[in-house]
Amino acid sequence: MMRCTAFAEASGFNPVLIAGEEPELCVRLRAAGWEVWRLDAEMALHDAAMTRFSQWWRRARRAGHAFAEGVALHGGYPERHCVRQVRSALAWGLALPATALAGSLLTPWVLALLAAYPTQVLRLALRNEPDRRDTWEHAFFLVLAKFPEALGVLEYHARHLIRRPRGLIEYK
């Protein structure tokens, strides 16, 4: 829910974004002096209706694209919108595997860097809610998502360089 005057003052949703419209609108609402409140209660259930791995992969790639676009629009101070997400995607989904593979040309011991992935899954699973039934699966897919997210970030920047806008990334 939001006030109509606030929505109109912020010019509504940004029509060029393919994802991440609500957080981006919140950035502009706060910049216009409005407050954004988040309730500590579930208010809606979003069923993405994904039944195949390829759907999940496309959705994660779309998220990476949205993160990069968020940084391009509002990544500077004070908001730093999506900066952490882009850094995380690029570090885990691109820099770490590239470093391990390139370094393995010098010595195979560098491949030990890849142990960071199961370690990260363990860390995320242990910090998650212990009573959650799918804790390990959730942690595994959070880590795995860094690869398609990094692709989405790279795709955004490649399209930005050639000045070609991206259409919607469908996942269903």
Buried (B, 14 or more C-beta within 10 A) or exposed (E): EBEEEBBEBBEEEBEEBBBBBEBBBBBBBBEEEBEEEEEEEEEEEEEEEBEEEEBBBBBBBBBBBBBBBBBBBBBEEEBEBBBEBBBBBBBBBBEBBEBBEEBBEEEEEBEEBBEBBEEBBEEBBEEBEEEEEEBBEBBBBBBBBBBBBBBBBBBBBEBBEEEEEBEEBEBE
